[in-house]
Amino acid sequence: MNKKAQIFERLRKAVIVGDTEEAVKAAQDVIDTGIEPWKAITEGLAKGMEVVGEKFEKKEYFIPEMLVSADAMYAALNLLLPLLETDETVEKQKVVLGVVEGDIHDIGKNIVKAMLTAGGYEVIDLGVDVPTEKFVETASSDEVKVIAMSTMMTPTLLSLKDVEEQLEKKGLKGKVKTIVGGGTVTEDWRSKIGSDAYGKDAADAVGKVKLLLNQIKAAVELAKKKREKRS
């Protein structure tokens, strides 16, 4: 295992066991050795939180363990996030984030939020336990193009489905794109409920959000060109 991989593994383990001191030391080693902060976050911290989420789902971890692990992750993020380069060329497109009704686990959402913000996007964070009506109400804004929803729990998968159904009823599907993710969400579930994309982890979710925004932008430009030709 090379030095970079060793540091990623230290970050991962520090998060899993909730060792804040080790998480900070490993994050500092990321900085001192010139490793890309983005990679350290996605390959170290985020991977550790994936394990924590799995342990919570299996009832091997409970809220206290989750909070200790989150503290370790945030301590490392405090060092790494300021080093992420903000893409000044990105148009300030709005992305809405929220954990669906019935779920209060926001760690994954917060990582995605940090990465999108660092990427130059404007993020509207609805928080946790977000009612379906709130997602639909937010989607009605002309400036909102993507809604990202997550859940870590199996029962609240139905909340994701409910949001998609209500967006369809209100005629908002297509106007806004949706992406779903979280410990219990799968590509099969995304397909079943009709969401536009699925993020298997934080890094994948950020990449998918950017792809959806680029698709929307391209569609708008194409429609504009068609109008100009007709006129």
C-alpha positions as CSV (number, residue, x, y, z in Angstrom):
1,M,0.0,0.0,0.0
2,N,1.5,3.4,-1.0
3,K,1.6,6.4,1.2
4,K,-1.5,8.0,-0.3
5,A,-3.5,4.9,0.1
6,Q,-2.3,4.6,3.7
7,I,-3.5,8.1,4.5
8,F,-6.9,7.4,2.9
9,E,-7.2,4.3,5.0
10,R,-6.3,6.2,8.2
11,L,-9.0,8.7,7.4
12,R,-11.5,6.0,6.8
13,K,-10.7,4.1,10.0
14,A,-10.6,7.3,12.1
15,V,-14.1,8.1,11.0
16,I,-15.4,4.5,11.6
17,V,-14.1,4.4,15.2
18,G,-14.7,8.1,15.8
19,D,-11.1,9.1,16.5
20,T,-11.1,12.9,16.0
21,E,-7.4,13.3,16.9
22,E,-6.3,10.7,14.3
23,A,-8.7,12.2,11.7
24,V,-7.1,15.6,12.1
25,K,-3.5,14.1,12.0
26,A,-4.4,12.2,8.8
27,A,-5.9,15.3,7.3
28,Q,-2.8,17.3,8.1
29,D,-0.7,14.6,6.4
30,V,-2.9,15.0,3.3
31,I,-2.0,18.7,3.2
32,D,1.7,18.1,4.0
33,T,2.2,15.5,1.3
34,G,0.3,17.4,-1.4
35,I,-2.5,14.9,-1.8
36,E,-5.6,16.2,-3.6
37,P,-8.1,17.2,-0.8
38,W,-11.0,16.1,-3.0
39,K,-9.6,12.6,-3.2
40,A,-8.9,12.5,0.5
41,I,-12.6,13.4,1.2
42,T,-14.1,11.0,-1.2
43,E,-11.6,8.0,-0.8
44,G,-11.1,8.5,2.9
45,L,-13.8,10.3,4.9
46,A,-16.7,9.5,2.7
47,K,-15.8,5.8,2.5
48,G,-15.6,5.7,6.3
49,M,-19.0,7.2,6.6
50,E,-20.4,4.6,4.2
51,V,-19.3,1.9,6.7
52,V,-20.8,3.9,9.6
53,G,-24.1,4.1,7.8
54,E,-24.0,0.4,7.1
55,K,-23.4,-0.3,10.7
56,F,-26.2,1.9,11.7
57,E,-28.6,0.2,9.4
58,K,-27.6,-3.2,10.8
59,K,-28.1,-1.8,14.4
60,E,-24.4,-2.3,15.1
61,Y,-24.1,1.4,15.6
62,F,-26.6,3.8,17.2
63,I,-27.0,7.6,17.4
64,P,-24.1,8.1,19.9
65,E,-21.7,6.2,17.6
66,M,-22.9,8.1,14.6
67,L,-22.4,11.4,16.2
68,V,-18.8,10.5,17.3
69,S,-18.0,9.4,13.8
70,A,-19.5,12.6,12.4
71,D,-17.4,14.7,14.8
72,A,-14.2,13.0,13.5
73,M,-15.3,13.5,9.9
74,Y,-16.1,17.2,10.4
75,A,-12.8,17.9,12.2
76,A,-10.9,16.6,9.1
77,L,-13.2,18.5,6.7
78,N,-12.5,21.7,8.6
79,L,-8.9,21.3,7.4
80,L,-9.6,20.0,3.9
81,L,-12.6,22.0,2.6
82,P,-10.9,25.4,2.5
83,L,-8.3,23.9,0.2
84,L,-10.8,22.8,-2.5
85,E,-10.6,25.2,-5.4
86,T,-13.8,26.9,-6.3
87,D,-14.6,26.8,-10.0
88,E,-15.3,30.5,-10.7
89,T,-16.4,29.7,-14.3
90,V,-19.5,27.8,-13.0
91,E,-22.7,29.7,-13.5
92,K,-24.4,30.0,-10.1
93,Q,-27.1,27.4,-10.7
94,K,-29.3,26.4,-7.7
95,V,-29.3,22.9,-6.3
96,V,-31.7,21.9,-3.6
97,L,-30.7,19.3,-1.0
98,G,-32.7,17.6,1.6
99,V,-33.2,14.4,3.6
100,V,-36.7,13.1,3.1
101,E,-39.5,13.1,5.7
102,G,-39.0,10.5,8.4
103,D,-35.1,10.6,8.3
104,I,-32.7,12.8,10.2
105,H,-29.4,11.4,8.9
106,D,-27.6,14.3,7.2
107,I,-24.0,13.4,7.1
108,G,-24.0,12.3,3.4
109,K,-26.0,15.3,2.5
110,N,-23.6,17.6,4.2
111,I,-20.6,16.1,2.3
112,V,-22.5,16.6,-1.0
113,K,-23.3,20.2,0.0
114,A,-19.7,21.0,0.8
115,M,-18.5,19.5,-2.5
116,L,-21.1,21.4,-4.6
117,T,-20.4,24.6,-2.8
118,A,-16.7,24.2,-3.5
119,G,-17.6,23.5,-7.1
120,G,-19.2,27.0,-7.4
121,Y,-22.9,26.0,-7.2
122,E,-25.5,27.7,-5.0
123,V,-26.9,25.2,-2.6
124,I,-30.3,25.5,-0.9
125,D,-30.2,23.1,2.1
126,L,-33.7,22.2,3.3
127,G,-32.2,20.1,6.1
128,V,-33.6,16.8,7.4
129,D,-37.0,15.3,7.8
130,V,-38.2,17.5,4.9
131,P,-42.0,17.1,4.1
132,T,-42.9,16.2,0.6
133,E,-44.8,19.5,0.3
134,K,-41.6,21.4,1.0
135,F,-39.7,19.7,-1.9
136,V,-42.6,20.4,-4.3
137,E,-42.9,24.0,-3.2
138,T,-39.2,24.6,-3.7
139,A,-39.4,22.9,-7.1
140,S,-41.9,25.5,-8.3
141,S,-39.2,28.2,-8.3
142,D,-38.0,29.0,-11.8
143,E,-34.5,29.2,-10.5
144,V,-34.4,25.6,-9.1
145,K,-33.2,23.1,-11.7
146,V,-32.1,20.1,-9.6
147,I,-33.4,18.6,-6.4
148,A,-31.2,16.1,-4.5
149,M,-32.9,13.8,-2.0
150,S,-31.5,11.2,0.4
151,T,-32.3,8.7,3.0
152,M,-30.4,6.2,5.1
153,M,-33.4,4.2,6.1
154,T,-35.5,1.5,4.4
155,P,-39.0,2.7,5.5
156,T,-38.4,6.2,4.2
157,L,-37.7,5.0,0.7
158,L,-41.4,5.6,0.2
159,S,-40.9,9.2,1.0
160,L,-38.6,9.5,-2.1
161,K,-41.4,7.9,-4.1
162,D,-44.0,10.3,-2.7
163,V,-41.9,13.3,-3.8
164,E,-41.5,12.0,-7.3
165,E,-45.3,11.3,-7.6
166,Q,-46.2,14.8,-6.3
167,L,-43.8,16.4,-8.7
168,E,-45.5,14.5,-11.5
169,K,-49.0,15.6,-10.4
170,K,-48.0,19.2,-10.2
171,G,-46.5,19.1,-13.7
172,L,-43.0,19.8,-12.4
173,K,-41.3,16.6,-13.7
174,G,-39.0,17.6,-16.5
175,K,-39.0,21.2,-15.3
176,V,-36.7,20.1,-12.5
177,K,-34.4,17.1,-12.4
178,T,-34.1,14.9,-9.4
179,I,-31.3,12.7,-8.0
180,V,-31.6,10.3,-5.1
181,G,-29.1,8.7,-2.8
182,G,-28.3,7.3,0.6
183,G,-27.4,4.0,2.3
184,T,-30.6,2.2,1.3
185,V,-31.2,3.7,-2.1
186,T,-30.3,1.7,-5.3
187,E,-30.3,2.2,-9.0
188,D,-33.3,-0.2,-9.2
189,W,-35.2,2.0,-6.8
190,R,-34.3,5.1,-8.7
191,S,-35.7,3.5,-11.9
192,K,-38.8,2.3,-10.1
193,I,-39.8,5.7,-8.7
194,G,-38.8,7.7,-11.8
195,S,-35.9,9.8,-10.5
196,D,-33.5,11.2,-13.1
197,A,-30.3,10.0,-11.4
198,Y,-28.8,8.0,-8.6
199,G,-25.7,8.8,-6.6
200,K,-24.0,5.7,-5.1
201,D,-21.8,7.9,-2.9
202,A,-21.1,11.6,-2.3
203,A,-18.6,12.0,-5.2
204,D,-20.8,10.2,-7.6
205,A,-23.8,12.3,-6.5
206,V,-21.9,15.5,-7.2
207,G,-20.8,14.3,-10.6
208,K,-24.4,13.4,-11.5
209,V,-25.7,16.7,-10.3
210,K,-23.3,18.5,-12.5
211,L,-24.3,16.3,-15.4
212,L,-28.0,17.0,-14.9
213,L,-27.3,20.7,-14.8
214,N,-25.3,20.5,-18.0
215,Q,-28.1,18.6,-19.7
216,I,-30.6,21.3,-18.6
217,K,-28.4,24.1,-19.9
218,A,-27.9,22.3,-23.3
219,A,-31.7,21.8,-23.6
220,V,-32.3,25.5,-22.9
221,E,-29.7,26.6,-25.4
222,L,-31.2,24.2,-28.1
223,A,-34.7,25.5,-27.5
224,K,-33.4,29.1,-27.8
225,K,-31.8,28.3,-31.1
226,K,-35.0,26.8,-32.5
227,R,-37.0,29.9,-31.5
228,E,-34.4,32.1,-33.2
229,K,-34.7,30.1,-36.4
230,R,-38.4,30.3,-36.5
231,S,-38.3,34.0,-36.0
